[in-house]
Amino acid sequence: MKYLLLIILFSSTCYSQNIFQGEDYRLSKNKFRMQELPVKDNNLNNSVIVVPNNSKTPVSNFITDILLNGDTIWFATGSGLMRTIDNLESFQSYYGLNPFGTDDIAGFNINGKILAASTAVSQEISGESVPTGTGIKISTDYGVNWFSVPQPVDTQADSVIVYGSNSLYALPVVVRQQNLSYDIAITRTKNDLNNYTIWICSFAGGLRKTTDYGATWQRVLLPPDVLDSISINTSGYTFALNPRDNLNHRVFTISALNDSTLYVGTANGINKSTNWGVDWRKYNFKNTDPLATGNGISGNFVVNLEVQRFNGREIIWGATRQAEDNREYDAFSYSSNGGANWFSTLDDIKPNGISFKDSIIYGYTDAGLWRSVFGNFNWSKAGVIYDERTKDQLRTNLFYSGNHIHDTLYIGSADGLLRTEELGQPWIGKWKIFRSISPIDLSSDLKTYAAPNPFSPDDEVTRLFYKSNKPESKITIKIFDFGMNPVRTLIQNALRSGTDELFTTWDGRNDNGIKAANGVYFYRVEFDKDDPVWGKVILLQ
C-alpha cells in the first residue's frame, strides 16, 4: 500500500526541544513537495510495567528537556528518557525498553501522574534525512506503567473539519514522515476535570488533542496565515486547514497557562486561546511590529514557549526566530499582559529554550548560556564552564533546557548535563558536569576507549576514557600517528585519584597547537610504572 508523504522544508536550522538538530528547514511555502512512500506501523497498545535500567552516569550528553515531578527529575536526552530519584547520585534510563525502543524523544511533558513522550526516528529518503513520528508513549501512574499509541494520521477521507457553522477543507496527513510531535502539553479536560487532555504539536500533522489517552485524536484549527484570529461563532470562513499553504498550521510548541488558556507556537507566530483551544488570536512579527521598530515579536518561527511566574505575575515567553521576512530577527519575545503588548530581548542570538527562577531568566541559545533579571534585561553570558573536581570543561555553545530545585540549577546542553547554584549574581556558583560514561571492565580486553570516535576537531573534542585499579595513580597519555610518530602529550605524570572511569580530552591538535591531519591515531595511557594500555581514535574533519 502506498501513502502520500508531506515533506515540508524550512529556511533555517531548527534547534528546539528535540534532537533533530541537523535538519535544514526552509519556511517558504513553495518549497513543498510530495512523494509516495510506504509507512511501517509501530503500534504497541498494551500497557506494561517498565523497570528502568540503572546507571551511575547519564545515558547521553545531549539533554533537551528537564522536568520536575516531586523529587524525581526527568530528562529527555539523545538516548531516550532518563530520570534521577536521588538528586543525580545515579540515573535510570528507559532507552531500549518496551514501549520506547531505541527511538528518539521528540517531545515530553508531565502533569501530576500523567506523563507523555513523543518518539521519532530519522529515515533516509532520496538521500535526505527525514524525521518520522513513531508514536506517543503515555503513563497515567507517575511512570510505572507505560503504553504506546501510534503517531496520529488521517485517512484520505478525513478532508473536512467542522468549526462552528463552517465546514472547511482539511488536507489529510496520511503518513508519519515529517509528522512528529515536537512538543506536548497536558491539561485537565473541559467539563470533566477528573480527566486529562493531551495536546501534541506535530509539525505537518498540526495541533491535535486527545481526551481518551490516544484512542482517538482531534485536529485543532488555528488561524490561517491571512487571518489574525478565528472564532467559532463566526460564519463564512473559506480557508483550509493546510500546512502546505499555511505556515501557521505547522506547529512546533505549546504551553498551558492554565487548563483553558493555551499558547501555541508555529512557523507564523504565537497563537493564544482562552477557551480550551476553540477561539484563537494570533500574534506575530507582522501584527505586533509591522514597522520593525524592535518592539514586538522578533520572528515568526517559534521554537519554544514557557510561562514565567513571580509576584503574582504571569509572563509568556517565546524563543522566536527569523522566518520569511528579512526584517525579522532572532530573540526572546515576551508579553506581561496576556499578549496585548510584546517586546523582545537578547536580540540576534538564536534561542532554543528558556526557564526561570522567580524573576531570574535563563536563556538557552546556540551562542551560549545567558542570565538576566526581568525588567533590566542586562544579560550575562556564562563564561568557561569548568568542573574543578574532575578537571572537565564544557566544549559546546549549544544549550537547550533548564530547571531548578530551590537554588540548585540543572542545565541541559549538547555536551553534558550541568549543575550549579544560583547565588544572586550571574554565574558565580561552582559547576558540576555529568557525562555519559560506559563502564570499563579491567578484566576484559577493552581497558580504554575514545568518544566520540571518529571526531571532528572543528566543533568537538574526543575524550579518552581509562580506569585504574589503584586509589591514586600518576598518569601519562600520549598521542601517536599511524607511523607511531609522537603527536601530542596530553598529560605527563598527572596525579589522578579514584577507581572510577576517568577521561582526558584531545582537541585534535599537536604539541605545536596545529590541527592534526585526518587519519587514524593511537594513544597510550601509562599508569605509574604498570604496563600501558592502548587505544585508537579517528580524526575526521
C-alpha positions in Angstrom: 0.0 0.0 0.0 1.2 3.5 -0.8 0.6 6.7 1.0 1.1 10.4 0.4 4.2 11.9 2.1 4.3 15.5 3.0 7.9 16.8 3.0 7.9 20.4 4.2 11.3 22.1 4.0 12.1 25.1 6.2 14.6 28.0 5.9 16.7 27.9 9.0 18.2 25.2 11.1 15.9 24.4 14.0 17.2 23.6 17.4 14.2 23.4 19.6 13.2 20.9 22.3 14.0 18.0 20.1 17.1 16.2 18.9 16.7 16.8 15.2 19.4 19.4 15.2 20.7 18.6 11.8 17.6 19.3 9.8 17.7 22.2 7.4 14.1 23.5 7.3 13.0 26.0 4.7 9.9 28.1 5.6 9.0 29.2 2.1 5.5 27.9 1.2 6.5 27.0 -2.3 9.3 24.7 -1.1 6.9 21.8 -0.6 6.9 18.5 -2.5 5.1 15.2 -2.2 6.3 11.7 -2.7 4.7 8.3 -2.3 6.3 6.1 0.3 5.2 3.0 2.4 4.6 3.5 6.1 5.6 1.0 8.7 3.1 0.6 11.6 4.6 0.8 15.0 1.7 0.3 17.4 2.3 -1.1 20.9 -1.0 -0.7 22.7 -0.5 -2.9 25.7 0.3 -1.2 29.0 3.5 -2.6 30.5 5.4 -2.1 33.8 8.7 -0.5 32.8 11.6 -1.1 35.1 14.3 1.3 34.0 18.0 0.4 33.7 20.3 1.8 36.4 23.4 3.8 35.6 26.0 5.7 37.6 26.2 8.4 34.9 23.8 9.9 32.3 22.9 7.8 29.3 23.6 10.7 26.9 25.4 14.0 26.8 22.6 15.6 24.8 19.9 16.9 27.1 16.9 18.6 25.6 14.3 18.7 28.3 14.5 18.8 32.1 11.2 18.4 34.0 10.4 18.0 37.7 7.8 15.7 39.3 8.0 15.7 43.1 11.5 14.6 44.0 12.1 13.0 40.6 13.9 14.9 37.8 13.1 13.7 34.3 15.2 14.3 31.2 14.7 13.9 27.5 18.1 13.0 26.0 19.7 11.9 22.8 19.3 8.3 24.1 15.6 8.4 25.2 14.0 9.2 28.5 16.1 9.3 31.7 15.4 10.2 35.3 17.0 10.5 38.7 15.3 9.9 42.0 18.4 10.7 44.2 19.4 14.2 43.1 21.8 13.0 40.4 23.7 10.5 42.5 22.6 7.9 40.0 20.3 7.7 36.9 17.7 5.5 35.4 17.2 5.0 31.7 14.3 3.8 29.5 16.4 3.5 26.3 15.9 0.2 24.6 12.9 -0.8 26.8 9.4 -1.6 25.6 7.5 0.5 24.6 10.2 3.1 23.9 12.7 1.0 21.9 15.6 3.0 20.6 13.6 5.8 19.1 14.4 9.4 19.7 12.4 11.6 22.1 10.9 14.5 20.2 8.6 15.9 22.9 7.9 15.3 26.6 5.7 16.7 29.3 4.3 15.9 32.8 1.2 16.9 34.7 1.0 15.2 38.1 0.6 11.5 37.5 0.3 11.9 33.7 3.4 11.6 31.6 3.6 11.7 27.8 6.5 11.4 25.4 6.6 11.5 21.7 9.1 9.4 19.8 10.6 9.6 16.3 13.3 8.3 14.0 15.1 9.6 11.0 14.6 7.9 7.7 16.8 8.2 4.7 14.6 9.2 1.7 16.1 10.1 -1.6 19.3 11.0 0.0 17.6 13.2 2.7 17.2 12.5 6.4 13.5 12.9 7.1 12.2 12.9 10.7 9.3 10.5 11.2 6.9 10.2 14.1 6.7 6.8 15.7 4.0 7.5 18.3 3.1 8.8 21.8 4.1 6.9 24.9 1.8 7.6 27.9 1.9 6.8 31.6 -1.1 7.5 33.9 0.7 6.4 37.2 3.8 8.6 37.5 5.8 6.5 35.1 5.3 3.0 36.5 3.2 1.6 33.6 3.6 2.8 30.0 1.6 2.2 26.8 2.1 3.4 23.3 -0.3 4.8 20.7 0.7 5.3 17.0 1.5 8.7 15.6 -1.9 10.2 14.6 -2.5 10.1 10.9 -5.5 10.8 8.7 -7.2 8.8 6.1 -7.8 10.2 2.6 -11.5 10.6 3.6 -10.5 12.9 6.5 -10.7 16.0 4.4 -13.2 18.2 6.3 -13.1 19.9 9.6 -16.2 21.4 11.1 -15.7 24.7 13.0 -19.0 26.1 14.3 -21.2 26.6 11.2 -18.2 26.2 8.9 -17.2 23.1 7.0 -13.6 23.6 5.9 -11.3 21.6 3.7 -8.5 19.9 5.7 -5.5 18.4 4.0 -5.3 14.7 5.0 -1.9 14.0 6.6 -1.7 10.3 5.9 1.9 9.4 6.7 4.2 9.9 9.7 7.2 11.3 7.7 7.5 15.0 8.8 4.6 14.3 11.1 6.2 14.1 14.5 5.3 15.7 17.8 7.9 18.3 18.8 6.1 19.4 21.9 3.3 18.2 24.3 1.0 19.8 26.8 -1.2 18.1 29.4 -4.3 19.9 30.8 -7.5 18.9 32.6 -10.4 18.4 30.3 -13.3 20.9 29.9 -16.4 19.7 31.7 -14.5 16.7 33.1 -11.8 18.0 35.4 -11.0 14.5 36.6 -9.8 13.6 33.1 -6.8 14.9 31.1 -6.4 16.3 27.6 -3.1 15.6 25.8 -2.1 18.2 23.2 0.6 17.5 20.6 2.4 19.8 18.2 3.0 17.6 15.2 4.6 19.9 12.6 2.9 18.7 9.3 0.2 17.0 11.4 -0.6 20.3 13.1 -2.1 20.8 16.5 -4.1 17.8 17.8 -5.6 16.7 21.1 -6.9 13.5 22.7 -9.3 13.2 25.7 -9.1 9.4 25.9 -5.3 8.9 26.1 -4.7 8.4 22.4 -7.6 6.1 21.5 -8.9 9.0 19.3 -7.4 12.3 18.2 -9.0 15.6 17.1 -7.4 18.1 14.8 -7.4 21.6 16.3 -8.0 24.5 14.0 -5.6 27.6 14.1 -5.9 30.8 12.1 -4.6 30.7 8.6 -1.7 32.9 7.6 -4.1 35.6 6.2 -6.2 35.9 9.4 -5.1 37.1 12.9 -7.9 35.4 14.7 -10.8 32.9 14.4 -14.0 32.5 16.4 -16.3 29.5 16.4 -19.2 32.0 16.4 -18.2 33.5 13.0 -19.6 32.0 9.8 -18.4 32.4 6.2 -14.8 31.1 6.6 -13.4 29.8 3.4 -9.8 29.0 4.3 -8.4 25.4 4.6 -6.6 23.6 7.3 -3.5 23.0 5.2 0.2 23.0 6.4 1.3 23.2 2.8 -0.2 26.6 2.3 -0.3 27.9 5.9 2.8 28.3 7.9 0.6 28.8 11.0 -0.6 25.3 10.6 2.9 24.0 11.0 3.0 23.6 14.8 6.1 23.3 17.0 5.5 24.2 20.6 2.7 24.6 23.2 2.5 26.0 26.7 -0.6 25.9 29.0 -1.0 28.9 31.2 -3.8 27.0 32.9 -6.3 24.3 31.8 -8.3 26.7 29.5 -5.6 29.2 28.3 -3.1 27.9 25.8 -0.3 29.4 23.8 0.8 27.6 20.6 3.9 28.5 18.6 4.1 27.8 14.8 6.1 28.9 11.8 3.9 32.0 11.7 3.7 33.3 15.2 2.2 32.7 18.7 -1.5 31.7 19.0 -3.5 32.2 22.2 -6.8 30.6 23.2 -8.6 31.4 26.4 -11.5 28.9 25.9 -9.9 25.4 25.8 -8.5 25.7 22.3 -11.7 26.8 20.5 -11.1 30.5 19.6 -7.7 31.8 18.7 -5.8 35.1 18.4 -2.5 35.1 16.6 0.4 37.4 17.4 3.4 37.6 15.1 6.0 40.0 13.7 3.6 41.4 11.2 0.8 42.4 13.5 2.9 43.3 16.6 5.8 45.2 15.0 5.0 45.9 11.3 7.4 48.8 11.1 10.3 46.7 12.6 10.9 49.1 15.5 12.1 46.3 17.8 9.0 46.5 20.0 7.1 43.3 19.2 7.6 39.7 18.4 11.0 39.4 16.8 10.4 36.5 14.4 7.5 34.2 13.4 9.4 30.9 13.8 8.6 29.9 17.4 10.6 27.0 18.7 9.7 27.2 22.4 7.1 28.7 24.7 7.3 29.0 28.5 5.4 30.9 31.3 7.3 32.8 34.0 5.5 33.3 37.3 6.6 35.5 40.2 5.0 38.1 42.5 1.6 37.2 41.1 2.7 37.9 37.5 2.4 35.6 34.5 4.7 36.4 31.6 4.6 34.4 28.4 8.0 33.9 26.7 8.8 32.6 23.2 12.0 31.6 21.6 11.3 33.5 18.3 13.5 33.1 15.3 13.6 34.8 11.9 11.2 33.2 9.4 10.5 34.7 5.9 10.6 38.4 6.4 14.2 39.7 6.3 13.3 42.3 8.8 12.6 39.7 11.4 15.4 38.7 13.8 16.2 36.1 16.4 15.4 36.9 20.1 13.4 36.0 23.1 9.9 37.7 22.9 7.7 38.2 25.8 4.3 39.6 26.9 3.4 40.5 30.5 -0.2 41.4 29.7 -1.6 38.4 28.0 -0.4 39.2 24.5 -1.8 42.8 24.3 1.9 44.0 24.0 5.0 42.2 23.1 8.7 43.0 23.4 12.0 41.3 22.6 15.3 40.9 24.3 18.7 39.3 23.7 18.4 40.1 20.1 20.3 38.5 17.2 21.1 35.3 19.0 19.4 32.1 18.0 17.2 31.0 21.0 16.4 27.4 21.9 14.7 27.5 25.2 14.1 29.4 28.4 13.5 28.8 32.1 13.0 30.8 35.2 13.7 31.1 39.0 11.2 33.7 40.2 12.3 37.0 38.5 15.5 35.5 37.1 15.5 34.4 33.5 17.9 31.7 32.0 18.2 31.7 28.2 19.4 28.7 26.3 20.8 29.5 22.8 23.1 28.5 20.0 25.6 31.1 21.3 25.8 30.1 25.0 24.1 30.2 28.3 22.6 33.5 29.4 21.1 35.0 32.6 19.1 38.2 33.3 16.6 39.6 35.8 13.1 40.6 34.4 12.9 44.3 33.9 16.5 45.3 33.5 17.4 42.7 30.9 21.1 43.1 31.5 22.0 39.7 30.1 25.2 38.0 31.4 26.7 35.1 29.4 28.3 32.2 31.3 32.0 32.1 30.8 34.1 28.9 30.9 32.2 26.1 32.4 34.7 24.0 34.3 34.3 21.2 36.8 37.1 21.7 39.4 36.7 18.2 40.8 37.0 16.2 37.5 39.0 19.0 35.7 36.4 18.7 32.9 35.5 21.6 30.7 32.3 22.0 28.7 33.0 22.2 25.0 29.8 23.4 23.4 27.9 26.7 22.9 24.6 24.8 22.4 22.2 24.9 25.3 18.6 23.7 25.2 16.9 23.4 28.6 17.0 24.0 32.3 15.1 23.8 35.6 15.8 24.3 39.3 15.1 22.9 42.8 15.4 25.7 45.3 18.7 27.4 44.4 20.2 24.4 42.5 20.1 24.8 38.7 20.1 21.9 36.3 21.0 22.8 32.7 20.9 20.7 29.5 23.5 21.2 26.7 24.7 19.3 23.7 27.8 18.2 25.6 26.6 17.2 29.1 24.3 17.8 32.0 25.2 20.7 34.3 24.6 21.6 37.9 25.4 24.9 39.6 23.9 27.2 42.3 22.0 30.5 41.9 23.8 32.8 44.4 22.2 36.1 43.5 24.9 37.1 41.0 25.4 35.8 37.4 27.3 32.5 37.2 29.4 32.6 40.3 28.4 29.2 41.6 30.7 26.2 41.1 29.9 23.8 38.2 29.4 20.1 38.2 29.4 18.4 34.8 27.7 15.0 34.4 28.7 12.9 31.4 27.7 9.7 29.8 30.4 7.1 30.5 30.5 3.5 29.5 31.8 1.2 32.3 35.3 -0.2 31.8 35.9 -3.8 33.0 39.6 -4.1 33.7 39.4 -7.9 33.4 38.3 -7.6 29.8 40.5 -6.8 26.7 38.9 -3.3 26.4 40.6 -1.2 29.0 40.3 2.2 27.3 38.1 3.8 24.7 37.6 7.2 22.9 34.3 9.0 22.4 33.1 10.4 20.1 35.1 8.3 17.7 35.5 9.4 14.9 35.5 13.0 15.9 35.8 16.4 14.2 38.1 19.0 15.9 36.3 21.8 14.1 33.4 21.5 16.5 34.1 18.9 19.2 36.8 17.1 21.2 37.2 13.5 21.8 37.5 12.1 25.3 39.9 9.3 26.1 38.4 7.1 28.9 40.5 4.9 31.2 40.4 3.4 34.6 42.9 2.5 37.3 42.6 -0.2 40.0 44.6 1.9 42.4 43.2 4.7 44.6 45.8 7.1 43.3 48.0 7.0 40.1 50.3 9.2 38.1 49.1 9.0 34.6 50.7 9.9 31.2 48.8 10.0 27.9 50.5 10.4 24.6 49.1 10.5 21.0 50.9 8.9 18.0 50.1 9.0 14.3 49.7 5.9 12.1 53.5 5.7 11.7 53.9 5.8 15.6 55.5 9.3 15.4 54.7 11.3 18.6 51.9 13.9 18.0 50.8 15.2 21.4 51.5 14.6 25.1 48.1 15.3 26.7 49.2 14.8 30.4 52.5 13.9 31.9 52.7 12.2 35.4 49.4 13.8 36.3 48.0 12.7 39.7 44.6 11.2 39.4 42.5 9.7 42.3 39.8 7.1 42.4 39.0 3.8 40.8 36.1 5.1 38.7 36.3 5.8 35.0 38.4 8.9 34.2 39.0 10.8 30.9 41.3 13.3 29.3 40.3 15.3 26.2 42.1 15.8 23.0 41.2 18.7 20.7 42.9 17.2 17.6 45.9 19.4 17.8 49.6 18.5 18.0 52.2 19.8 20.5 52.6 22.9 18.4 48.9 23.8 18.5 48.4 22.9 14.9 45.4 20.7 13.8 46.5 17.2 13.0 45.6 15.8 9.6 42.7 13.4 9.0 43.6 9.8 9.9 43.9 7.1 12.4 45.7 7.9 15.7 46.9 5.7 18.5 47.1 6.8 22.2 48.9 5.2 25.1 47.8 5.5 28.7 50.5 4.9 31.3 49.7 4.2 35.0 52.7 4.7 37.2 55.1 2.0 36.1 52.5 -0.6 35.1 52.0 -1.9 31.6 50.4 0.8 29.4 47.1 0.4 27.7 46.5 1.4 24.1 43.5 2.8 22.2 42.7 4.1 18.7 40.8 7.2 17.6 39.9 8.5 14.1 40.2 12.2 13.4 37.9 13.2 10.5 37.2 16.9 9.6 
